């Protein structure tokens, strides 16, 4: 592996760390501009539309179940997915990938005792 490959890998890792750290704030800001309104609104919608087991795992003290972009798209529907993608400023596929990667941890971090603690 050459120096440029190593540098590229380091930059990618650093960028992924920044995105992971900022994911809760990015998600909260985007949700405020949608019909979902908040992280609680998103969680409620996901629970009501087939992702109850996943959401419950994120709210509990156990391991977080993974969720795929396709599962999120099916649970949210096109309107909500398009709203989020527009507010993130990315294509729908990228928004779904972001949600599948960061939503479990974001909900986990924002929950205590099985309930969400909304950030202001």
C-alpha distances in whole Angstrom, upper triangle without the diagonal:
4,7,8,6,7,10,11,10,13,15,15,16,19,20,21,22,25,26,27,29,30,31,34,36,34,36,39,40,39,41,44,44,45,47,46,46,44,42,45,46,43,43,47,46,43,45,48,46,44,42,44,42,39,40,43,39,38,41,42,40,38,35,34,35,32,33,32,32,35,37,37,38,41,42,42,43,42,44,42,39,40,41,38,36,38,38,34,34,31,32,34,31,29,32,32,28,29,32,31,28,30,33,34,32,34,38,37,37,40,42,44,46,45,46,44,45,45,43,45
4,5,5,6,9,10,11,12,14,15,17,19,20,21,23,25,26,27,29,31,31,35,36,34,36,40,40,39,42,44,44,45,48,46,47,45,43,46,47,44,44,48,47,44,47,50,48,46,44,46,44,41,42,45,42,40,43,44,42,41,37,37,37,34,35,34,34,37,39,38,39,42,43,43,44,43,45,43,40,40,41,38,36,38,38,34,34,31,32,34,32,29,32,33,29,30,33,32,29,31,35,35,34,36,39,38,38,41,43,45,48,47,48,46,46,45,43,45
4,5,5,6,8,10,11,12,14,15,16,18,20,21,23,24,26,27,29,30,33,34,33,35,38,38,38,40,43,43,44,47,45,46,44,42,45,46,43,44,47,47,44,47,49,48,46,44,46,45,41,42,44,41,39,42,43,42,40,37,36,37,34,36,34,34,37,39,38,39,43,44,43,44,43,44,43,39,40,41,38,35,37,37,33,32,31,32,34,32,29,32,33,29,29,33,32,29,30,34,35,33,34,38,37,36,39,42,44,47,46,47,44,44,44,41,43
4,5,5,6,8,10,10,12,14,15,16,18,20,21,22,24,26,27,28,32,32,30,33,36,35,35,38,40,40,41,44,43,43,41,39,43,44,41,41,45,44,42,45,47,45,44,42,44,43,39,40,43,40,38,41,42,41,40,37,35,36,33,34,32,32,35,37,36,37,40,41,40,41,40,41,40,36,36,37,35,32,34,33,30,29,27,29,31,29,26,29,30,27,27,30,30,27,28,32,33,32,33,36,36,35,38,41,43,46,45,45,43,43,42,40,41
4,5,5,6,9,10,10,12,14,15,16,18,20,21,22,24,26,26,30,31,29,31,34,34,34,37,39,39,40,43,41,42,40,38,41,42,39,39,43,42,39,42,45,43,42,39,41,40,36,38,40,37,35,39,40,38,37,34,32,33,30,31,29,29,32,34,33,34,37,39,38,39,38,40,38,35,35,36,33,31,33,33,29,28,26,27,29,27,24,27,28,24,24,28,27,24,26,30,31,29,31,34,34,33,36,39,41,44,43,43,41,41,40,39,40
4,5,5,6,9,10,11,12,14,15,17,19,20,21,23,25,26,29,30,29,31,34,34,34,36,39,39,40,43,41,41,39,37,40,41,38,39,42,42,39,42,45,43,42,39,41,39,36,37,39,36,34,37,38,37,35,32,31,32,29,31,30,30,33,34,34,35,38,39,39,40,39,41,39,35,36,37,34,31,33,33,29,29,27,29,30,28,25,28,29,25,25,28,27,24,25,29,30,28,30,33,32,32,35,37,39,42,41,42,40,40,39,37,39
4,5,5,6,9,10,11,12,14,15,17,18,20,21,23,24,27,28,27,29,32,32,32,35,37,37,38,41,40,40,38,36,39,40,37,38,42,41,39,42,44,43,42,39,41,40,36,37,39,37,34,37,38,37,36,33,32,33,30,31,30,30,33,35,34,35,38,39,38,39,38,39,37,34,35,35,32,30,32,31,27,27,26,27,29,27,24,27,28,25,24,27,27,24,25,29,29,28,29,32,32,31,34,36,39,41,41,41,39,38,38,35,37
4,5,5,6,9,10,10,12,14,15,16,18,20,21,22,26,26,25,27,30,30,29,32,34,34,35,38,37,37,35,34,37,38,35,36,39,38,36,39,42,40,39,36,38,37,34,35,37,35,32,35,37,36,35,31,30,30,28,28,27,26,29,31,30,31,35,36,35,36,35,36,34,31,31,32,29,27,28,28,24,24,22,24,26,24,21,23,25,21,21,24,24,21,22,26,27,26,27,30,30,30,32,35,37,40,39,39,37,37,36,34,35
4,5,5,6,9,10,11,12,14,15,16,18,20,21,24,25,24,26,29,29,29,31,34,34,35,38,36,36,34,32,35,36,33,34,37,37,34,37,40,38,37,34,36,35,31,32,34,32,30,33,34,33,31,28,27,27,25,26,25,25,28,30,29,30,33,34,33,35,34,36,33,30,31,32,29,27,29,28,25,25,23,24,26,23,20,23,24,20,20,23,22,19,20,24,25,23,25,28,28,27,30,33,35,38,37,37,35,35,35,33,34
4,5,5,6,9,10,11,12,14,15,17,19,20,23,24,23,25,28,28,28,31,33,34,35,38,36,36,34,32,35,36,33,34,37,37,35,37,40,39,38,35,37,35,32,32,35,32,29,32,33,32,31,28,27,28,26,27,26,26,30,31,30,32,35,35,34,36,35,37,34,31,32,32,29,27,29,28,25,25,24,25,27,25,22,24,25,21,20,23,23,20,20,24,25,23,24,28,27,26,29,31,34,36,36,36,34,34,33,31,33
4,5,5,6,9,10,11,12,14,15,17,18,21,22,21,23,26,26,26,29,31,31,32,35,34,34,32,30,33,34,32,32,36,36,34,36,39,38,37,34,36,35,31,32,34,32,29,32,33,32,32,29,27,28,26,27,26,25,29,30,29,30,33,34,33,34,33,34,32,29,29,30,26,25,26,25,22,22,21,23,25,23,20,21,23,20,18,22,22,19,19,23,24,22,23,27,27,25,28,31,33,36,36,36,33,33,32,29,31
4,5,5,6,9,10,11,12,14,15,16,20,21,19,21,24,24,24,26,29,29,30,33,31,31,30,28,31,32,29,30,33,33,30,33,36,34,34,31,33,32,28,29,31,29,26,29,31,30,29,26,24,25,22,23,22,21,25,27,25,26,30,30,29,31,30,31,29,26,27,27,24,22,24,23,20,20,18,20,22,20,16,18,20,16,15,19,19,16,17,20,21,20,21,24,25,24,26,29,31,34,33,33,31,31,30,28,30
4,5,5,6,9,10,11,12,14,15,18,20,19,21,24,24,24,26,29,30,30,33,31,31,29,27,30,31,28,29,32,32,30,32,35,34,33,30,32,30,27,27,29,27,24,27,28,27,26,24,22,23,21,22,22,22,25,26,25,27,30,30,30,32,31,32,30,27,28,28,25,23,26,25,21,22,20,22,23,21,18,19,20,17,16,19,18,15,15,19,20,18,19,23,22,21,24,27,29,32,31,31,29,29,29,27,28
4,5,5,6,9,10,11,12,14,17,18,17,20,22,23,23,26,28,28,30,33,31,30,28,26,29,31,28,29,33,32,30,33,36,35,34,31,33,32,28,28,30,28,25,28,29,28,28,25,24,25,23,24,24,23,27,28,26,28,31,31,30,32,32,32,30,27,28,28,24,23,25,24,20,21,20,23,24,22,19,20,21,18,16,19,20,16,16,20,21,18,19,23,22,21,23,26,28,32,31,31,28,28,27,25,26
4,5,5,6,9,10,11,12,15,16,15,17,20,20,20,23,25,25,26,30,28,28,26,24,27,29,26,27,30,30,28,31,34,32,32,29,31,31,27,27,29,27,24,27,29,28,28,25,23,24,22,22,22,21,25,26,24,25,29,29,27,29,29,29,27,24,25,25,21,20,21,20,16,17,16,19,21,19,16,17,18,16,13,17,18,14,14,18,19,17,18,21,22,20,22,25,28,31,31,30,27,27,26,24,25
4,5,5,6,9,10,10,14,15,14,15,19,19,19,21,24,25,25,28,26,26,24,22,25,26,23,24,28,27,25,28,31,29,29,26,28,27,23,23,26,24,21,24,25,25,24,21,19,20,18,19,19,18,22,23,21,23,26,26,25,27,27,27,25,22,23,23,20,19,21,20,16,18,16,18,19,17,14,15,16,13,11,14,14,11,11,15,16,14,15,18,19,18,20,23,25,28,28,27,25,25,24,22,24
4,5,5,6,9,10,13,14,14,16,18,19,20,22,24,25,26,29,27,26,24,21,25,26,24,24,28,28,26,28,31,30,30,27,28,27,24,23,25,23,20,23,24,23,23,21,19,21,19,20,20,20,24,25,23,25,28,27,26,29,29,29,26,24,25,25,21,21,23,21,18,20,19,21,22,21,17,17,18,16,13,15,16,12,11,15,16,13,14,17,17,16,18,21,23,27,26,26,23,23,23,20,22
4,5,5,6,8,11,12,11,14,16,16,17,20,22,23,24,27,25,24,22,20,24,25,23,24,27,28,26,28,31,31,31,27,29,29,25,24,27,25,21,23,25,25,25,23,21,23,21,21,22,21,25,25,23,25,28,28,26,28,28,28,25,23,24,23,20,19,21,19,16,17,17,20,21,20,17,17,18,16,13,15,17,14,12,15,17,14,14,18,18,16,18,21,24,27,27,26,23,22,21,19,20
4,5,5,6,9,10,9,11,14,14,15,17,19,20,21,24,22,22,19,18,21,22,20,21,24,24,23,25,28,27,27,24,26,26,22,21,24,23,19,22,24,24,24,22,19,20,18,18,19,18,21,22,19,21,25,24,22,25,24,25,22,19,20,20,16,16,18,16,12,14,14,17,18,17,13,13,15,13,9,12,13,11,9,12,14,12,12,16,17,15,17,20,23,26,25,24,21,21,20,18,19
4,5,5,8,10,10,11,13,15,15,17,19,21,22,24,22,21,19,16,20,21,19,19,23,23,21,23,26,26,25,22,24,23,19,19,21,19,16,18,20,20,20,18,16,17,16,16,17,17,21,21,18,21,24,23,22,24,25,25,22,20,22,21,17,17,20,18,14,17,16,19,19,18,15,14,15,13,10,11,12,9,7,10,11,9,9,13,13,12,14,17,20,23,22,22,19,19,18,16,19
4,6,7,8,10,11,13,14,16,17,19,21,22,25,22,21,18,16,20,22,20,20,24,24,23,25,28,28,28,24,25,25,21,20,22,21,17,19,21,20,21,19,17,20,19,19,20,20,24,24,21,24,27,25,24,27,27,27,24,22,24,22,19,19,21,18,16,18,19,21,22,21,18,17,18,16,13,14,15,12,10,12,13,10,9,13,13,11,13,16,19,22,22,21,18,17,17,14,16
4,6,6,6,9,10,11,12,14,16,17,19,22,20,19,16,15,18,20,18,19,22,23,22,24,27,27,27,24,25,25,22,20,23,22,18,20,22,22,23,22,19,21,20,20,20,20,23,23,20,22,25,24,22,25,25,24,21,20,21,19,16,16,18,15,12,15,16,19,19,19,16,15,16,15,12,13,15,13,10,12,14,12,10,13,15,12,13,17,20,23,23,21,18,17,15,13,14
4,6,5,6,8,10,10,12,14,16,17,19,17,16,14,12,16,17,15,16,19,19,18,21,23,23,23,20,22,22,19,17,20,19,15,17,20,20,21,19,16,18,16,16,17,16,20,19,16,18,22,20,19,21,21,21,18,16,18,17,13,14,16,13,11,14,14,17,17,17,14,12,13,12,9,9,11,10,6,8,11,9,7,11,12,11,12,15,18,22,20,19,16,16,14,13,15
4,6,5,6,9,10,10,12,15,16,18,15,14,11,9,13,14,13,13,17,18,17,19,22,22,23,20,20,21,18,16,18,18,14,15,18,19,20,19,16,18,17,17,18,18,21,20,17,19,22,20,18,21,22,21,18,17,19,17,14,15,17,14,13,16,17,19,19,19,16,14,15,15,11,10,13,12,8,8,10,9,5,8,10,9,9,12,15,19,18,16,13,12,11,9,11
4,5,5,6,9,10,11,13,15,18,15,14,11,10,14,15,14,16,19,19,19,22,24,24,25,22,23,24,21,19,21,21,17,18,21,22,23,22,20,22,21,20,21,20,23,23,19,21,24,22,20,23,23,22,18,18,19,17,14,15,16,13,12,15,16,19,19,20,17,15,17,17,13,13,16,15,11,12,14,13,9,12,14,12,11,15,18,21,20,18,15,14,11,9,10
4,6,5,6,9,10,11,13,16,15,13,12,11,15,15,14,16,19,19,19,21,23,23,24,22,23,24,21,19,22,22,18,20,23,24,25,23,20,22,20,19,19,18,21,21,17,19,22,20,18,20,20,19,16,15,16,14,10,12,13,9,8,11,13,16,16,17,14,11,14,14,10,11,14,13,10,11,14,13,10,13,16,14,14,17,20,24,22,20,17,16,14,12,13
4,5,5,6,9,10,11,14,11,11,9,8,12,12,10,12,15,15,15,18,20,19,21,18,20,21,18,16,19,19,16,17,20,22,23,21,18,19,18,16,17,15,18,18,14,16,19,17,15,17,17,16,13,12,14,12,9,11,12,9,8,12,13,15,14,16,13,10,12,13,9,8,12,12,9,8,12,12,9,10,14,13,12,15,19,22,20,18,14,14,12,11,12
4,6,5,6,9,10,13,10,9,6,6,10,11,10,12,15,15,16,18,20,20,22,20,20,22,19,17,19,20,16,17,20,22,23,23,20,21,20,19,20,19,21,20,17,18,21,18,16,19,19,18,14,15,16,13,11,13,14,11,11,15,16,19,18,19,17,14,15,17,13,12,15,15,12,11,14,13,10,11,14,13,11,14,17,20,19,16,13,12,9,8,9
4,6,5,7,9,13,11,9,8,10,13,13,13,15,17,17,18,21,22,23,25,22,24,25,23,20,23,24,20,21,24,26,27,26,23,24,23,21,22,20,23,22,19,19,22,20,17,20,19,17,14,15,15,12,10,12,12,9,9,12,15,17,17,19,17,14,16,18,14,14,17,17,14,14,17,17,13,14,18,16,14,18,21,24,23,20,16,15,12,10,10
4,5,5,7,10,10,9,9,10,13,12,11,14,16,16,16,19,21,20,22,21,22,24,21,19,22,23,20,21,25,26,27,26,23,23,22,20,20,17,20,20,16,16,19,18,14,16,16,14,11,11,11,8,6,9,9,5,7,10,12,14,14,16,14,11,13,15,12,12,15,16,14,13,16,17,14,15,18,18,16,19,23,25,23,21,17,17,14,13,14
4,5,5,8,6,5,5,7,10,8,8,11,13,12,13,16,17,17,20,18,19,22,19,17,20,21,18,19,22,25,26,25,21,22,21,18,19,17,19,18,15,15,18,15,12,15,15,13,9,11,12,9,7,11,11,8,10,13,15,16,15,17,16,12,14,16,14,12,15,16,14,12,15,16,13,13,17,17,15,17,20,23,21,18,15,15,12,12,13
4,6,8,7,4,5,9,11,10,10,13,15,14,16,19,20,20,23,21,22,25,22,20,22,24,21,21,24,27,28,28,24,25,24,22,23,21,23,22,18,19,21,19,15,17,18,15,12,14,14,11,10,13,13,10,12,15,17,19,18,21,19,16,17,20,17,15,19,20,17,15,19,19,15,16,19,18,16,18,21,24,22,19,16,15,12,12,11
4,7,8,7,9,12,14,12,12,16,17,16,18,20,21,21,24,23,24,27,24,22,25,26,23,24,27,30,31,30,27,27,26,23,23,21,23,22,18,18,21,19,15,16,16,13,11,12,12,8,8,11,10,8,11,13,15,17,16,19,18,15,17,20,17,16,20,21,19,17,21,21,18,18,22,22,19,22,25,28,25,22,19,19,16,15,15
4,5,6,8,11,13,10,10,14,14,13,15,18,18,17,20,20,21,24,22,20,23,25,22,22,26,29,30,29,25,25,24,21,21,19,20,19,16,15,17,15,12,13,13,10,7,10,10,6,7,11,10,9,11,14,15,16,15,18,17,14,15,18,17,15,18,20,18,16,20,21,18,18,22,22,19,21,25,27,24,22,19,19,16,17,17
4,5,9,11,12,9,9,13,12,11,14,16,15,16,19,19,20,23,22,19,22,24,22,22,26,29,30,29,26,25,24,22,22,20,20,19,16,15,17,14,11,12,12,9,7,11,11,8,10,13,13,12,15,17,18,19,17,20,20,16,17,20,19,17,20,22,20,18,21,22,19,19,22,23,20,22,25,27,24,21,19,20,17,18,18
4,6,8,8,5,6,9,9,8,10,13,13,13,16,16,17,20,18,16,19,21,19,18,22,25,26,26,22,22,21,19,20,18,19,17,14,14,15,13,10,12,13,11,8,11,12,10,10,13,14,13,15,18,19,19,17,19,19,15,16,19,17,14,17,19,17,14,17,19,16,15,19,19,17,18,21,23,20,17,15,16,14,15,16
4,7,8,6,8,11,11,11,13,15,16,17,20,19,19,22,20,17,20,22,19,19,23,25,27,27,23,24,23,21,22,20,22,20,17,17,19,16,13,15,16,14,11,13,15,11,11,15,15,13,15,18,19,21,19,21,21,17,18,20,18,16,19,21,18,15,18,19,16,15,19,19,16,17,20,22,20,17,14,15,12,13,13
4,5,5,6,9,10,11,12,14,15,17,19,17,17,20,18,15,17,19,16,16,19,22,24,23,20,21,21,19,21,20,21,20,16,18,19,16,14,17,18,16,12,14,16,13,12,15,16,14,15,18,20,21,19,21,20,16,17,19,17,14,17,18,15,13,15,16,12,11,15,15,12,14,17,19,17,14,11,11,8,10,11
4,5,5,6,9,10,11,12,14,15,17,15,15,17,15,12,14,16,13,12,16,18,20,20,17,18,18,16,18,17,19,17,14,16,18,15,13,16,18,17,13,14,17,14,12,16,17,15,15,19,20,21,19,20,19,15,16,17,15,12,14,15,12,9,12,12,9,8,11,12,9,11,14,16,14,11,8,9,7,9,11
4,5,5,6,8,10,10,12,14,16,14,13,16,15,11,13,15,13,11,15,18,20,20,17,18,19,17,20,19,21,18,15,18,18,15,14,17,19,18,14,16,19,17,15,19,20,18,19,22,23,24,22,23,22,19,18,20,18,15,17,18,15,12,13,14,12,9,12,13,10,10,13,15,12,9,7,9,8,11,13
4,5,5,6,9,10,11,12,15,14,14,17,16,12,15,17,15,14,18,21,22,22,19,19,20,18,19,19,19,17,14,16,16,13,11,14,16,15,11,14,16,14,13,17,18,16,18,21,22,22,20,21,21,17,17,20,18,15,17,19,17,13,15,17,14,12,15,16,13,14,17,18,15,13,11,13,11,13,15
4,5,5,6,9,10,11,13,11,12,15,13,10,13,15,13,13,17,20,21,20,17,17,16,14,16,15,16,14,11,12,13,10,8,12,14,13,10,11,14,12,11,14,16,15,15,19,19,19,17,18,18,14,13,16,14,11,13,15,13,10,12,14,12,10,14,15,13,14,17,19,15,13,11,14,12,14,16
4,5,5,6,9,10,11,9,9,11,10,7,9,12,10,10,13,17,17,17,14,14,14,13,15,15,16,14,11,14,14,11,10,14,17,16,13,14,17,16,14,17,20,18,18,22,22,22,19,20,20,16,15,17,16,12,13,15,13,10,10,13,11,8,11,13,11,11,14,15,12,10,9,12,12,14,17
4,6,5,6,9,11,10,9,12,12,9,11,14,13,12,15,19,20,20,17,17,17,15,18,18,18,15,13,15,15,11,11,14,17,16,13,15,18,17,16,19,21,20,21,24,24,24,21,22,23,19,18,20,19,15,16,19,17,13,14,16,15,12,14,17,14,14,16,17,13,11,11,14,13,17,19
4,5,5,6,9,9,9,13,12,10,13,15,14,15,18,21,22,21,18,17,17,14,16,15,15,13,10,12,11,8,7,10,13,13,10,12,15,15,14,17,19,18,19,22,22,22,18,20,20,17,15,18,18,14,15,18,17,13,15,17,16,13,17,19,17,16,19,20,16,15,14,17,16,19,21
4,5,5,7,5,7,10,9,7,10,13,12,13,16,19,19,18,15,14,13,11,13,13,13,10,8,10,9,6,7,10,13,14,11,12,16,16,14,17,20,19,19,22,21,21,17,18,19,16,13,16,16,12,12,15,15,11,12,15,14,12,15,17,16,16,19,19,15,15,14,17,17,19,22
4,6,6,5,4,8,8,6,8,11,11,11,14,18,18,17,15,13,14,12,15,16,15,12,11,13,12,9,10,13,17,17,15,16,20,19,18,21,23,23,23,26,25,25,21,22,22,19,17,19,19,15,15,18,17,13,13,16,16,13,15,18,16,15,18,17,14,13,13,17,17,20,23
4,6,7,7,11,12,10,12,15,15,15,18,21,21,21,18,17,17,15,17,17,16,13,12,14,12,8,10,12,16,16,14,16,19,19,19,21,24,23,24,27,26,25,22,23,24,21,18,21,21,17,17,21,20,16,16,20,19,16,18,21,19,18,21,20,17,16,16,20,20,23,25
4,6,8,11,11,11,13,16,16,17,19,23,22,21,18,16,16,13,14,14,13,10,9,10,8,5,7,9,13,14,13,14,17,18,17,20,22,22,23,25,24,23,19,20,21,19,16,19,19,16,16,19,19,16,16,20,19,17,19,22,21,20,23,23,19,19,18,22,22,24,26
4,6,8,9,10,12,14,15,16,18,21,20,19,16,14,14,11,13,14,12,8,9,11,9,6,10,12,15,17,15,16,19,20,19,21,24,24,24,27,25,24,20,20,22,19,16,18,19,16,15,18,19,16,15,19,19,17,19,22,21,20,23,22,19,19,19,23,23,25,28
4,6,5,6,9,10,11,12,14,18,16,15,12,10,10,8,11,12,12,8,8,11,10,7,10,13,16,18,15,15,19,20,18,20,23,23,23,25,24,23,19,19,20,18,15,16,17,13,12,15,15,12,11,15,16,13,15,18,18,17,19,19,16,16,16,20,20,23,26
4,5,5,6,9,10,10,12,16,15,15,12,11,12,11,14,16,15,12,12,15,13,10,13,16,19,20,18,18,22,22,21,23,26,25,25,28,27,26,23,23,23,21,18,19,20,16,15,17,17,14,12,16,16,13,14,18,17,15,17,17,13,14,15,18,19,22,25
4,6,5,6,9,10,11,14,12,12,10,8,10,10,13,16,16,12,13,16,15,13,15,18,22,23,21,21,24,25,23,25,28,27,27,30,28,27,24,23,24,22,19,19,20,17,15,17,17,14,12,15,16,13,14,17,17,15,17,16,13,15,16,20,21,24,27
4,5,5,6,9,10,13,11,10,7,5,7,7,11,13,14,10,11,14,14,12,14,17,20,22,19,18,22,22,20,22,25,24,23,26,25,24,21,20,21,19,16,16,16,13,11,13,13,10,8,12,13,11,11,15,15,14,16,16,13,14,15,18,19,21,25
4,5,5,6,9,12,12,11,8,8,10,9,13,14,15,12,11,15,15,12,13,17,20,21,18,18,21,21,19,21,24,23,22,25,24,24,21,21,21,18,16,17,16,13,12,14,13,9,8,11,11,8,9,13,12,11,13,14,10,11,11,15,16,18,21
4,5,5,6,10,10,10,9,9,12,12,16,18,19,15,15,18,18,15,17,20,23,24,21,21,25,25,22,25,28,26,26,29,28,28,25,25,25,22,20,20,20,16,15,17,16,13,10,12,13,10,10,13,13,11,12,11,8,10,11,15,17,19,23
4,5,5,8,6,6,5,6,9,11,15,17,19,15,15,19,19,16,18,22,25,26,23,22,26,26,23,25,28,27,26,29,28,28,25,24,24,22,19,19,19,16,14,15,14,12,8,10,12,10,8,12,13,11,12,12,9,12,13,16,18,20,24
4,6,8,8,7,5,7,9,11,14,16,18,15,14,18,19,16,17,21,23,24,21,20,24,23,21,23,26,24,23,26,25,26,23,23,22,19,18,17,16,13,12,13,11,9,6,7,9,6,5,9,9,8,10,11,8,10,10,13,15,17,20
4,7,8,10,8,10,13,14,18,19,21,18,17,20,21,18,19,22,25,25,22,22,26,25,22,25,27,25,24,28,28,28,26,25,25,22,20,21,19,16,16,16,14,11,9,10,10,7,6,9,8,6,7,8,5,6,7,11,13,15,19
4,5,8,8,11,14,16,19,22,23,20,20,23,23,20,22,25,28,29,25,26,29,28,26,28,31,29,28,31,31,31,29,28,27,25,23,23,22,19,18,18,16,14,11,11,13,10,8,10,11,8,8,7,5,9,11,13,16,18,22
4,7,9,12,15,17,21,24,25,23,22,26,26,24,25,29,31,32,28,28,32,31,28,30,33,31,29,33,32,33,31,30,29,27,25,24,23,20,19,19,17,16,12,12,14,12,8,10,12,9,9,8,8,11,13,15,18,19,23
4,6,9,13,15,19,22,24,21,21,25,25,23,24,28,31,32,28,28,31,31,28,30,33,31,30,33,32,32,30,29,28,26,24,23,22,20,18,17,17,16,12,12,14,13,10,12,14,12,12,11,11,14,15,18,20,22,26
4,6,9,13,16,19,21,18,19,22,23,21,23,26,29,30,27,26,29,29,26,28,31,30,28,31,29,30,27,26,25,23,21,20,19,17,15,14,14,14,10,10,13,12,9,12,15,13,14,14,13,16,17,19,21,22,26
4,6,9,13,16,18,15,15,19,19,18,19,23,25,26,23,22,26,26,23,24,27,26,24,27,26,26,24,22,21,20,18,17,16,14,12,11,11,10,6,8,11,10,8,11,13,12,14,15,13,15,15,17,19,20,24
4,7,10,13,15,12,13,17,17,15,18,21,23,25,22,21,24,25,22,23,27,26,24,27,25,25,22,21,20,19,16,15,16,13,11,11,12,11,7,10,13,12,11,14,16,15,17,17,15,17,17,20,21,23,26
4,7,10,12,10,11,14,15,14,16,19,21,23,20,18,22,23,20,20,24,24,22,24,22,22,19,17,17,16,13,12,13,11,7,8,10,9,7,10,13,12,12,15,17,17,19,20,18,19,19,21,22,23,26
4,7,8,6,7,10,11,11,13,15,17,19,17,15,18,20,17,18,21,21,19,22,20,19,16,14,15,13,10,10,11,9,6,8,10,9,8,11,13,13,13,16,18,18,21,22,19,19,19,21,22,23,26
4,5,5,6,9,10,11,12,14,15,18,16,14,17,19,16,16,20,20,18,20,18,16,14,11,12,12,8,8,10,9,5,8,11,11,11,14,15,15,17,19,20,21,24,25,22,23,22,24,24,25,28
4,5,5,6,9,10,10,12,12,15,13,10,13,15,13,13,16,17,16,17,14,13,10,8,9,9,5,6,8,7,5,9,11,11,12,15,16,16,18,20,21,22,26,27,24,24,22,25,24,25,27
4,5,5,6,9,10,10,11,15,14,11,14,16,15,15,18,19,18,20,17,14,11,9,12,11,8,9,12,11,9,12,15,14,15,18,19,19,21,23,24,24,28,29,25,25,24,27,26,27,30
4,5,5,6,9,10,12,15,13,12,15,17,15,16,19,20,19,21,19,17,14,12,14,13,9,11,13,11,9,12,14,12,13,17,17,16,18,21,21,22,25,25,22,22,21,24,24,26,28
4,5,5,6,8,10,12,10,8,12,14,12,13,16,17,16,18,16,15,11,11,12,10,7,9,11,8,7,11,12,10,11,15,15,14,17,19,19,20,23,24,21,21,19,22,21,22,25
4,6,5,6,7,10,9,7,10,12,11,11,15,16,16,17,15,13,9,9,12,10,7,10,12,10,10,14,15,13,15,18,18,18,20,23,22,23,27,28,24,24,22,25,23,25,27
4,6,6,8,11,10,10,13,15,14,15,18,19,19,21,19,17,13,13,15,14,11,13,15,13,12,16,17,15,17,20,20,19,22,24,24,24,27,28,24,24,23,26,25,27,29
4,6,9,11,10,10,13,14,14,15,18,19,19,21,20,18,14,15,17,14,11,14,15,12,12,16,16,13,15,18,18,16,19,22,21,21,24,25,21,20,19,23,22,24,26
4,7,8,6,6,10,11,10,12,15,15,16,18,17,16,12,13,15,12,10,14,14,11,12,16,16,13,15,18,17,16,19,21,20,21,24,25,22,21,19,22,20,22,24
4,6,6,6,9,10,11,12,14,16,17,18,17,15,12,13,15,13,11,15,16,14,15,18,19,16,19,22,21,20,23,25,24,25,28,29,25,24,23,25,24,25,27
4,6,5,6,8,10,10,12,14,15,16,15,13,9,12,14,12,11,15,16,14,16,19,19,18,20,23,22,22,25,27,26,27,30,32,28,27,25,27,25,26,28
4,6,5,6,9,10,11,12,14,15,15,14,11,14,16,13,13,17,17,15,17,20,20,18,21,24,22,22,25,27,25,26,30,31,28,26,24,26,24,25,25
4,5,5,6,9,10,11,12,14,14,13,10,13,14,11,11,15,14,12,15,18,17,15,18,20,18,18,22,23,21,23,26,28,25,23,21,22,20,21,22
4,5,5,6,9,10,11,12,11,10,7,9,11,8,7,11,11,10,12,15,15,14,17,19,18,18,21,22,22,23,27,29,26,24,22,24,21,22,23
4,5,5,6,9,10,10,10,8,6,10,11,9,10,13,13,13,15,18,18,17,20,22,20,21,24,25,24,26,30,32,29,27,25,26,23,24,24
4,6,5,6,9,10,11,11,9,13,13,10,12,15,14,13,16,18,17,16,20,21,19,20,23,24,22,25,28,30,28,25,23,24,21,21,21
4,5,5,6,8,9,10,8,11,10,7,9,12,11,10,13,15,14,13,17,18,16,17,20,21,19,22,25,28,25,23,20,21,19,19,19
4,5,5,6,5,6,5,8,8,5,8,11,10,10,13,15,14,14,18,19,18,19,22,23,22,24,28,31,28,26,23,24,22,21,22
4,5,5,6,8,8,12,11,9,12,14,13,14,17,18,18,17,21,22,20,22,25,25,24,27,30,33,30,28,25,26,23,22,22
4,5,8,10,11,14,12,9,13,15,13,13,17,18,16,16,20,20,18,19,23,22,21,24,28,30,28,26,23,23,20,19,19
4,6,9,9,12,9,7,11,12,10,11,14,15,14,14,18,18,16,18,21,21,20,23,27,30,28,26,22,23,20,19,19
4,7,9,12,10,9,12,14,12,14,17,17,17,18,21,22,20,22,25,24,24,27,31,34,31,30,26,27,24,22,22
4,7,8,6,6,10,11,10,12,15,15,15,17,20,21,19,22,24,24,24,27,31,34,31,30,27,27,25,24,25
4,6,5,6,9,10,11,13,14,16,17,17,21,22,21,23,26,26,26,29,32,35,32,31,28,29,27,26,27
4,5,5,6,9,10,11,12,14,15,15,19,20,20,21,24,25,25,27,31,33,30,29,26,28,26,25,27
4,5,5,6,9,10,11,12,14,15,18,19,19,21,23,24,25,27,30,32,30,29,27,28,27,27,28
4,5,5,6,9,10,11,12,13,16,18,17,19,22,22,23,25,29,31,29,28,25,27,25,24,26
4,5,5,6,9,10,10,11,14,16,15,17,19,20,20,23,26,29,26,25,22,24,22,21,23
4,5,5,6,9,10,10,13,15,15,16,18,20,20,22,25,27,25,24,22,24,22,22,24
4,5,5,6,9,10,12,14,14,16,18,19,20,22,25,28,25,25,23,24,23,23,25
4,6,5,6,8,11,12,11,14,16,16,17,20,23,26,23,23,20,21,20,20,22
4,5,5,5,8,10,9,11,13,15,15,17,21,23,20,20,17,19,18,18,20
4,6,6,7,10,11,12,13,15,16,18,21,23,20,20,18,21,20,20,23
4,6,7,8,10,12,13,14,16,17,20,23,21,21,19,20,20,20,23
4,6,6,6,9,10,11,12,14,18,20,18,18,16,17,16,16,19
4,6,5,6,8,10,10,12,16,18,16,15,13,15,14,15,18
4,6,5,6,9,10,11,14,16,13,14,12,15,15,16,19
4,5,5,6,8,10,13,15,14,14,12,14,14,15,18
4,5,5,6,9,12,15,13,13,10,11,11,11,14
4,5,5,6,10,12,10,9,7,9,10,11,15
4,6,5,8,10,9,10,8,10,12,13,17
4,6,8,11,11,11,9,9,10,11,14
4,7,10,10,8,5,5,7,8,11
4,7,6,5,4,6,8,10,14
4,5,6,6,7,11,12,16
4,6,8,10,13,16,19
4,7,10,13,16,19
4,7,9,13,16
4,6,9,12
4,6,10
4,6
4
